[in-house]
Amino acid sequence: MGKKISREKDSISCESIQQRLQTSLANGSVNFITELLAIEHMLPYQDKNFIDSTTSFLNEKNLDLFQFTTQAIILGQDVFRVAHIVVQIFPRLIKIDPISLLEFLKVYDEKTKNDLMSGQLFEPIRKRSSINIDWALSLEKSILENLDKRFYTYLLSLYLGLSDSDFNFGYSKIKIAYTSQAKELKAIGLRGIGLLVNLPDEVKRESVNALILNANDNDEAVAVNAAFSLSRLHEEDSALNDKRIELSKNSPPAVRFEILRQIQFKQGQLSSTDIEIIKNLCTYDLNLKGITDSLDSIVYFLVTKGQTDIAREILTTWVSSHSLEEHQQYNFSEQFDSSIFEILRNKDLINMIVTEWFNADDFRYHHVLQEIISYMGVHGVKSLRFNLDILKTFDDIDFLYIVRKVLGFTHDFDLSISLILSILDYNLISKKIARIVSSVLIEHIGENYLAKTLDRLNLEIKNTTSNTEKYNALNVAIIELQKRSEQRSALSDCVELRPNADHQAELNKAFQKSMAVSMREAQKKSVFQSLLTHVAIKSGLSTFSFFNGEYREPTKMGSFSHGVELPKKDVLDEVGASFERSGFRLAKRGES
């Protein structure tokens, strides 16, 4: 972000704030909230004078803030800005009428449904309940008497607040809830068990039994909240851990997702049981994006923390847990969009994945690898190698098998030639495999990209020890490709095959239009793009931003482009090239 180029926000005196609030109050509650928002907008974030003077004014006038804010939101004020002020002022208010608070929460919950900011008042209610038991009990009474059961969610923060000041009293409230016949209360009570800190021995056994019993409840909310708590407390009792493993194998998707989500929060600090559970949870309907996102996050943390063997193990299990049809419908790089970049950055990890998966007899691994390699090509990755430690375990049949898979599933020149050349780095390679590699460099890669292949091989042979199998294979390929290059250079140009200029222009225009449509479709899936307001511009060299009342210095715009060079065989004989590629893809191990 650029440097600040506007003045800092100035603070306003308490007297001035209260005077403005007094004037606005005379014009009604909605005008009062409007003025409150205007003052807050002018000041630095969480300005002490603003909080002190506003709470002092409300307390002195004995005003009901929640009655005011409810009306303001109903009449169109931004719910998030209003809630932001409420959260700042809440802890210091003397008067908070439970009925008015519930009316505010009703409007607030409706406006923030499915939003990350929907729980802003949980913590303030918990803290107030811990220091004002009478107020907490009054709020509990109002919630239980209200016909709208959405407020039951706030009973959880209320009971936790009571447990903060008196554990036994707070736990007794939670126990009443989880033993209730009302499913909504039972779910709240079960979740509360997992949020209590350090369960005493005298209540641990009954709590554990309640969680195990209710984890299989037919009501989804009850089962999910039981799974939430037993996942958080699984280290407290082996029975909870056993139940967690059982649920990961066979339970409704929502329960399995909750178990996985709690493992996700460990950020890569996984036990052997966690890994077993993750593998169990790799089998699921890929429509359930939440489970995929949690797996993606887990893999991300494992890779960034260097636990690549576990990450590879999980990814391998995930691929084998889904059908080829599912993999064709759901692209790997889109499913694991958070971790894919970290996977590719870790050269040892991606090299091991490529070696193991290309050597697999299961076509699903080859298909997923094709998607990963395509992603690498688009994002400018130029090098990919087989893992030499794994190659040491190969025989000639295995080498021939992976060479065919590379030719069948890898279309990018840089990546395909890097993979093929890396086979020659294995010191104990047989003469037969060296000849096969040389043949591939000539008849397949070299035939499709003659000049580029020659340049790459000449560069490679300079760093290769003479009289080795690698040197001999490279030398044979270079001599043959050089000969073919000279023969082609001697041929005269065929003017008749040059495309008509007008026709070429039409093709370019159609291509640009197709790319524009593809770009629009791709942007629809972008989380970042969805957070922005799109403004079309005709031209420009830089951009600037306005943040927290300040303009930032312009940032120069850069360009991004990606080109694809088609193999020569695909241009001259598309059908023949497709048949050849299909043959390599379908080739089985040991076929001649």
SULJO-V844939 format. One record per residue. RES is the residue in one small letter. PHI is phi as a letter, one per 20 degrees, with the letter a starting at -180 (none if undefined). PSI is psi in whole degrees, -180 to 180 (NA if undefined). BURIAL is b if it has 9 or more other ideal C-beta (glycine too) atoms within 8 Angstrom, else e. Layout:
[[RES,PHI,PSI,BURIAL] [RES,PHI,PSI,BURIAL]]
//
This chain:
[[m,none,142,e] [g,f,-180,b] [k,f,157,e] [k,f,140,e] [i,c,18,e] [s,c,168,e] [r,f,156,e] [e,f,154,e] [k,f,139,e] [d,e,150,e] [s,e,158,e] [i,d,144,b] [s,f,155,e] [c,f,-40,b] [e,f,-42,e] [s,f,-41,e] [i,f,-47,b] [q,f,-34,b] [q,f,-43,e] [r,f,-37,b] [l,f,-39,b] [q,f,-43,b] [t,f,-43,b] [s,f,-31,b] [l,f,-33,b] [a,f,-20,e] [n,e,10,e] [g,o,163,e] [s,f,-37,b] [v,f,-42,b] [n,f,-33,b] [f,f,-47,b] [i,f,-38,b] [t,f,-44,b] [e,f,-38,b] [l,f,-43,b] [l,f,-38,b] [a,f,-42,e] [i,f,-46,b] [e,f,-36,b] [h,f,-28,e] [m,f,-16,e] [l,d,162,b] [p,f,163,e] [y,f,131,e] [q,l,49,e] [d,f,127,b] [k,f,-42,e] [n,g,-41,b] [f,f,-47,b] [i,f,-45,b] [d,f,-49,b] [s,f,-37,b] [t,f,-47,b] [t,f,-38,b] [s,f,-43,b] [f,f,-46,b] [l,f,-40,b] [n,f,-42,b] [e,f,-38,e] [k,e,-4,e] [n,l,45,e] [l,e,148,b] [d,e,95,e] [l,g,-38,b] [f,f,-29,b] [q,f,-41,b] [f,f,-49,b] [t,f,-34,b] [t,f,-47,b] [q,f,-40,b] [a,f,-42,b] [i,f,-42,b] [i,g,-36,e] [l,e,8,e] [g,o,-2,e] [q,f,149,b] [d,f,121,e] [v,f,-34,b] [f,f,-39,e] [r,f,-41,b] [v,f,-46,b] [a,f,-35,b] [h,g,-43,b] [i,f,-42,b] [v,g,-44,b] [v,f,-37,b] [q,f,-37,e] [i,e,-28,b] [f,g,-50,b] [p,f,-22,e] [r,d,4,e] [l,f,137,b] [i,e,-44,e] [k,d,116,b] [i,c,100,b] [d,f,123,b] [p,g,-40,b] [i,f,-45,e] [s,f,-39,b] [l,f,-43,b] [l,f,-37,b] [e,f,-41,b] [f,f,-46,b] [l,f,-33,b] [k,f,-48,b] [v,f,-42,b] [y,f,-46,b] [d,f,-37,b] [e,f,-40,e] [k,f,-23,e] [t,d,21,b] [k,g,133,e] [n,m,19,e] [d,d,147,e] [l,f,-22,e] [m,e,8,e] [s,f,-19,b] [g,d,26,e] [q,f,-30,b] [l,e,-1,b] [f,g,-51,b] [e,f,-44,e] [p,g,-40,b] [i,f,-40,b] [r,f,-46,b] [k,f,-40,b] [r,f,-37,b] [s,f,-31,b] [s,f,-23,b] [i,d,-8,e] [n,c,85,e] [i,f,-40,b] [d,f,-43,e] [w,f,-40,b] [a,f,-43,b] [l,f,-35,e] [s,f,-42,b] [l,f,-41,b] [e,g,-44,b] [k,f,-43,b] [s,f,-39,b] [i,f,-46,b] [l,f,-28,e] [e,e,-17,e] [n,f,138,e] [l,f,-18,e] [d,e,107,e] [k,f,-2,e] [r,f,-24,e] [f,f,-13,b] [y,g,-28,b] [t,g,-36,e] [y,f,-13,b] [l,f,-32,b] [l,f,-49,b] [s,f,-33,b] [l,f,-47,b] [y,f,-37,b] [l,f,-37,b] [g,f,-42,b] [l,f,-38,b] [s,f,-26,b] [d,f,-34,b] [s,e,-32,b] [d,b,98,e] [f,g,-47,e] [n,f,-41,e] [f,f,-45,b] [g,f,-42,b] [y,f,-37,b] [s,f,-36,e] [k,f,-42,b] [i,f,-38,b] [k,f,-42,b] [i,g,-38,b] [a,f,-49,b] [y,f,-13,b] [t,e,2,e] [s,f,154,b] [q,e,-18,e] [a,f,121,e] [k,f,-38,e] [e,f,-42,b] [l,f,-40,b] [k,g,-43,b] [a,f,-42,b] [i,f,-44,b] [g,f,-42,b] [l,f,-39,b] [r,f,-36,b] [g,f,-34,b] [i,g,-43,b] [g,f,-17,b] [l,e,-6,b] [l,f,147,b] [v,e,128,e] [n,l,75,e] [l,f,126,b] [p,f,156,e] [d,g,-34,e] [e,f,-19,e] [v,d,-9,b] [k,f,-45,b] [r,f,-45,e] [e,f,-32,e] [s,f,-44,b] [v,f,-45,b] [n,f,-39,e] [a,f,-41,b] [l,f,-45,b] [i,f,-42,b] [l,f,-43,e] [n,e,-8,b] [a,f,-19,b] [n,d,17,e] [d,f,148,e] [n,f,-24,e] [d,f,123,b] [e,f,-43,e] [a,f,-41,b] [v,f,-48,b] [a,f,-41,b] [v,f,-43,b] [n,f,-32,b] [a,f,-41,b] [a,f,-38,b] [f,g,-50,b] [s,f,-41,b] [l,f,-26,b] [s,f,-36,b] [r,f,-28,b] [l,d,13,b] [h,f,-24,b] [e,f,-13,e] [e,f,-26,e] [d,b,131,b] [s,f,-28,e] [a,f,-35,e] [l,f,-39,b] [n,f,-42,b] [d,f,-40,e] [k,f,-37,b] [r,f,-44,b] [i,f,-43,b] [e,f,-45,b] [l,f,-32,b] [s,f,-22,b] [k,e,-39,e] [n,b,93,e] [s,a,166,b] [p,g,153,e] [p,g,-39,b] [a,f,-38,b] [v,f,-45,b] [r,f,-40,b] [f,f,-40,b] [e,f,-41,b] [i,f,-45,b] [l,f,-37,b] [r,f,-38,b] [q,f,-34,b] [i,f,-38,b] [q,g,-38,b] [f,f,-12,e] [k,f,-12,b] [q,l,49,e] [g,n,-7,b] [q,e,79,e] [l,d,144,b] [s,e,172,e] [s,f,-33,e] [t,f,-40,b] [d,g,-44,b] [i,f,-42,b] [e,f,-42,b] [i,f,-42,b] [i,g,-42,b] [k,f,-40,b] [n,f,-37,b] [l,e,-2,b] [c,f,-17,b] [t,e,110,e] [y,a,170,b] [d,f,122,e] [l,f,-8,b] [n,f,-22,e] [l,e,83,b] [k,f,-29,e] [g,f,-40,e] [i,f,-43,b] [t,f,-43,b] [d,f,-39,b] [s,f,-43,b] [l,f,-42,b] [d,g,-45,b] [s,f,-41,b] [i,f,-46,b] [v,f,-40,b] [y,g,-49,b] [f,f,-37,b] [l,f,-44,b] [v,f,-45,b] [t,f,-25,e] [k,e,8,e] [g,n,9,e] [q,e,61,b] [t,f,-30,b] [d,f,-41,e] [i,f,-42,b] [a,f,-44,b] [r,f,-38,b] [e,f,-43,b] [i,f,-45,b] [l,f,-40,b] [t,f,-42,b] [t,f,-40,b] [w,f,-44,b] [v,f,-44,b] [s,f,-12,b] [s,e,-4,e] [h,c,150,b] [s,f,163,e] [l,f,-38,e] [e,f,-40,e] [e,f,-43,b] [h,f,-33,b] [q,f,-29,e] [q,e,-34,e] [y,d,109,e] [n,f,132,e] [f,g,-46,b] [s,f,-24,b] [e,e,-33,e] [q,f,-41,b] [f,d,54,b] [d,f,-18,e] [s,e,-40,b] [s,e,-18,b] [i,g,-39,b] [f,f,-41,e] [e,f,-35,b] [i,f,-44,b] [l,f,-30,b] [r,f,-29,e] [n,e,96,b] [k,g,-42,e] [d,f,-41,e] [l,f,-51,b] [i,f,-35,b] [n,f,-39,b] [m,f,-41,b] [i,f,-47,b] [v,f,-43,b] [t,f,-48,b] [e,f,-43,b] [w,f,-36,b] [f,f,-29,b] [n,e,-4,b] [a,f,150,e] [d,e,-8,e] [d,e,120,e] [f,f,-25,e] [r,f,-38,b] [y,f,-38,b] [h,f,-41,b] [h,f,-45,b] [v,f,-39,b] [l,f,-39,b] [q,g,-40,b] [e,f,-42,b] [i,f,-45,b] [i,f,-36,b] [s,f,-42,b] [y,f,-42,b] [m,f,-43,b] [g,f,-42,b] [v,f,-34,e] [h,e,19,e] [g,m,16,e] [v,f,126,b] [k,d,-12,e] [s,c,137,e] [l,b,133,b] [r,c,156,b] [f,f,149,b] [n,f,121,b] [l,f,-34,b] [d,f,-36,e] [i,f,-37,b] [l,f,-29,b] [k,f,-22,e] [t,e,-3,e] [f,e,151,b] [d,d,-178,e] [d,f,-35,b] [i,f,-41,e] [d,f,-42,b] [f,f,-46,b] [l,f,-38,b] [y,f,-49,b] [i,f,-30,b] [v,f,-44,b] [r,f,-39,b] [k,f,-37,b] [v,f,-45,b] [l,f,-29,b] [g,e,-30,b] [f,d,-7,b] [t,d,120,b] [h,d,-22,e] [d,f,131,b] [f,f,-53,b] [d,f,-43,b] [l,f,-40,b] [s,f,-43,b] [i,f,-32,b] [s,f,-43,b] [l,f,-47,b] [i,f,-43,b] [l,f,-31,b] [s,f,-23,b] [i,f,-36,b] [l,f,-14,b] [d,f,-12,b] [y,f,115,b] [n,f,-29,e] [l,e,22,e] [i,f,140,b] [s,f,161,e] [k,f,-35,e] [k,f,-47,e] [i,f,-36,b] [a,f,-40,b] [r,f,-38,b] [i,f,-43,b] [v,f,-44,b] [s,f,-41,b] [s,f,-40,e] [v,f,-42,b] [l,f,-31,b] [i,e,-57,b] [e,e,-20,e] [h,d,-67,b] [i,f,-48,b] [g,f,-37,b] [e,f,-33,b] [n,e,-34,b] [y,c,73,b] [l,f,-56,b] [a,f,-45,e] [k,f,-38,e] [t,f,-43,b] [l,f,-46,b] [d,g,-44,e] [r,f,-42,b] [l,f,-38,b] [n,f,-37,b] [l,f,-40,e] [e,f,-40,b] [i,f,-23,b] [k,f,-30,e] [n,d,19,e] [t,d,135,b] [t,f,134,e] [s,f,160,e] [n,m,26,e] [t,d,164,e] [e,f,-37,b] [k,f,-46,b] [y,f,-45,b] [n,f,-41,b] [a,f,-42,b] [l,f,-42,b] [n,f,-44,b] [v,f,-44,b] [a,f,-41,b] [i,f,-45,b] [i,f,-46,e] [e,f,-43,b] [l,f,-36,b] [q,f,-40,b] [k,f,-45,e] [r,f,-36,b] [s,f,-43,b] [e,f,-39,e] [q,f,-41,e] [r,f,-35,e] [s,f,-28,e] [a,f,-17,e] [l,f,144,e] [s,e,154,e] [d,f,142,e] [c,e,96,e] [v,g,-32,e] [e,f,-25,e] [l,e,-5,e] [r,f,132,e] [p,f,146,e] [n,f,136,e] [a,g,-44,e] [d,f,-41,e] [h,f,-40,e] [q,f,-39,b] [a,f,-41,e] [e,f,-40,e] [l,f,-43,b] [n,f,-41,e] [k,f,-45,e] [a,f,-38,e] [f,f,-45,e] [q,f,-40,e] [k,f,-43,e] [s,f,-42,e] [m,f,-38,e] [a,f,-42,e] [v,f,-44,e] [s,f,-39,e] [m,f,-43,e] [r,f,-41,e] [e,f,-39,e] [a,f,-38,e] [q,f,-25,e] [k,f,-26,e] [k,e,-5,e] [s,e,121,e] [v,f,-42,e] [f,f,-46,e] [q,f,-34,b] [s,f,-19,e] [l,e,-8,e] [l,d,157,e] [t,e,126,e] [h,e,124,e] [v,c,120,e] [a,f,134,e] [i,c,146,e] [k,e,-36,e] [s,a,167,e] [g,r,157,e] [l,d,-17,e] [s,b,169,e] [t,c,159,e] [f,c,165,b] [s,c,157,e] [f,c,115,e] [f,c,128,e] [n,l,41,e] [g,m,12,e] [e,c,138,b] [y,e,140,e] [r,d,157,b] [e,f,148,e] [p,f,146,e] [t,d,128,b] [k,f,140,e] [m,e,139,e] [g,d,172,e] [s,d,151,e] [f,c,132,e] [s,b,156,e] [h,c,126,e] [g,d,153,e] [v,c,126,e] [e,d,116,e] [l,f,142,e] [p,g,146,b] [k,g,-38,b] [k,f,-36,b] [d,f,-28,b] [v,e,-43,e] [l,e,-32,e] [d,b,78,e] [e,f,-42,e] [v,f,-47,e] [g,f,-41,e] [a,f,-39,b] [s,f,-42,e] [f,f,-43,e] [e,f,-46,b] [r,f,-40,b] [s,f,-38,b] [g,f,-42,b] [f,f,-38,b] [r,f,-40,b] [l,e,-7,e] [a,g,137,b] [k,d,157,e] [r,f,133,e] [g,n,-8,e] [e,f,143,e] [s,e,NA,e]]
//
